[in-house]
Amino acid sequence: MIKNNYINRLKELPETTKQFGGLLILTLIIILSFGILNIYWGGGDELIKKMKLEEERIAEEKKLNALISQLPSGILVTFDGTDNFRLTDELYEAVCNATKLLPQRAIMAAHFLNYEAYELYTINGNKIDETYVKWDKEKNKCFAGYTVSGANVGVNRTANVSGEVLSFLSTGIDTRVYFIKNF
């Protein structure tokens, strides 16, 4: 009897009130569902750590990009005796950390001293497997390198070429390795 009384009262409510009540109940169900899912499958502390690391990486990248945009366009060198822009030791490290590109010009120049790498590079269709540019804290120098292989043409050989980066090319947007000293 009491149930029928409450049901009759709900039926007598205006249509807009019923719709608003339904919307509130649906919203509450969705929020509770996501809360329960987050309890079981939420990332928790591990996700927060990953997010903080990513935020730090992005902030560092923005700082390095601001530095690169302030550099003059052209060749940046680490030594005296040229008309090119000379990098200070601090700037050399910062540019090295900001540089990710190893263009074909630097690769071809390094091939002159490594015939095996040149041969593999030629037969595999000029394919580079891996490149890197990294700062060596112990030696306080920037090193770049790449790996070529003949795996895509059935040759089971690999050649690694690496060396000290002596100069960079600044385009105003990014920096690239300009010359690798690999002898």
Backbone hydrogen bonds, N-H to C=O, Kabsch-Sander energy under -0.5 kcal/mol:
donor,donor_aa,acceptor,acceptor_aa,energy
5,N,1,M,-1.7
6,Y,2,I,-2.1
7,I,3,K,-2.6
8,N,4,N,-2.3
9,R,5,N,-1.8
10,L,6,Y,-2.2
11,K,7,I,-2.0
12,E,8,N,-1.3
13,L,9,R,-0.6
13,L,10,L,-0.9
18,K,14,P,-1.8
19,Q,15,E,-2.4
20,F,16,T,-2.3
21,G,17,T,-2.4
22,G,18,K,-2.4
23,L,19,Q,-2.3
24,L,20,F,-2.3
25,I,21,G,-2.3
26,L,22,G,-2.5
27,T,23,L,-2.5
28,L,24,L,-2.3
29,I,25,I,-2.2
30,I,26,L,-2.2
31,I,27,T,-2.4
32,L,28,L,-2.4
33,S,29,I,-2.3
34,F,30,I,-2.4
35,G,31,I,-2.1
36,I,32,L,-2.5
37,L,33,S,-2.5
38,N,34,F,-2.4
39,I,35,G,-1.6
40,Y,36,I,-1.7
41,W,37,L,-3.2
42,G,38,N,-1.6
46,E,43,G,-0.9
47,L,43,G,-0.6
48,I,44,G,-1.8
49,K,45,D,-2.3
50,K,46,E,-2.2
51,M,47,L,-2.4
52,K,48,I,-2.3
53,L,49,K,-2.4
54,E,50,K,-2.2
55,E,51,M,-2.3
56,E,52,K,-2.3
57,R,53,L,-2.3
58,I,54,E,-2.4
59,A,55,E,-2.3
60,E,56,E,-2.4
61,E,57,R,-2.4
62,K,58,I,-2.4
63,K,59,A,-2.0
64,L,60,E,-2.4
65,N,61,E,-2.5
66,A,62,K,-2.1
67,L,63,K,-1.8
68,I,64,L,-2.5
69,S,65,N,-2.2
70,Q,66,A,-0.8
70,Q,67,L,-0.9
71,L,67,L,-0.6
71,L,68,I,-1.1
74,G,170,S,-2.7
76,L,168,F,-3.2
77,V,75,I,-0.5
77,V,85,F,-2.7
78,T,166,L,-1.2
85,F,75,I,-1.2
87,L,77,V,-3.1
92,Y,88,T,-2.8
93,E,89,D,-1.8
94,A,90,E,-2.2
95,V,91,L,-2.9
96,C,92,Y,-2.2
97,N,93,E,-2.4
98,A,94,A,-1.5
99,T,95,V,-1.4
100,K,175,T,-0.6
101,L,175,T,-0.7
107,I,103,P,-1.8
108,M,104,Q,-3.0
109,A,105,R,-1.9
110,A,106,A,-1.8
111,H,107,I,-1.5
112,F,108,M,-0.8
112,F,109,A,-0.6
113,L,110,A,-1.1
114,N,111,H,-1.5
118,Y,114,N,-2.1
119,E,115,Y,-2.9
120,L,116,E,-2.5
121,Y,117,A,-2.6
122,T,118,Y,-2.1
123,I,119,E,-2.5
124,N,120,L,-2.0
125,G,122,T,-1.0
126,N,121,Y,-2.7
128,I,126,N,-0.5
129,D,147,T,-2.5
130,E,147,T,-1.2
132,Y,145,G,-2.1
134,K,143,F,-3.0
136,D,141,K,-3.1
137,K,135,W,-0.8
140,N,136,D,-1.5
141,K,136,D,-1.3
143,F,134,K,-3.0
144,A,163,G,-2.5
145,G,132,Y,-2.1
146,Y,161,V,-2.6
147,T,130,E,-2.2
148,V,159,A,-2.5
150,G,157,R,-1.8
153,V,150,G,-1.8
154,G,151,A,-1.0
155,V,150,G,-2.7
156,N,154,G,-0.6
157,R,155,V,-1.3
159,A,148,V,-3.0
161,V,146,Y,-2.7
163,G,144,A,-2.2
164,E,181,K,-1.9
165,V,142,C,-2.8
166,L,164,E,-0.7
166,L,179,F,-2.0
167,S,179,F,-1.1
168,F,76,L,-2.8
169,L,176,R,-3.0
170,S,74,G,-3.4
170,S,168,F,-0.5
171,T,169,L,-0.6
171,T,174,D,-2.6
172,G,174,D,-0.6
176,R,169,L,-2.0
177,V,101,L,-2.1
178,Y,167,S,-2.8
179,F,167,S,-1.5
181,K,164,E,-3.7
181,K,179,F,-0.5
182,N,180,I,-1.0
